[in-house]
Amino acid sequence: MGQIVVVKEVDGGREVEMEVTPEYLYLETGEHCYIFDRAIVLHAMKKMFRISVILEHGQGLEEDFALP
C-alpha cells in the first residue's frame, strides 16, 4: 500500500482519493478509478507546474528528480 490522500471538492460534494505506490498513481472519484504510471505523472507535474525538483515524503536527497 502507498500513501493515500483524500481531497474534497471546493463545494464539498465529492471526494477524490489518490494513492501513490512505487510504480503507480491511483485516482478514484465517484464511480470511476484511474491508474497512471508514477514516473509519467511525476514528469508531467514537473513540466506543468515548472517544478525543477519534487521531493517526496520519506525520501532523502540521494534521488535526483530534476528535469533534464
Secondary structure as GFF3:
##gff-version 3
##sequence-region A 1 68
A	DSSP	beta_strand	3	8	.	.	.	ID=ss1
A	DSSP	beta_strand	15	20	.	.	.	ID=ss2
A	DSSP	beta_strand	24	29	.	.	.	ID=ss3
A	DSSP	beta_strand	32	37	.	.	.	ID=ss4
A	DSSP	alpha_helix	38	48	.	.	.	ID=ss5
###
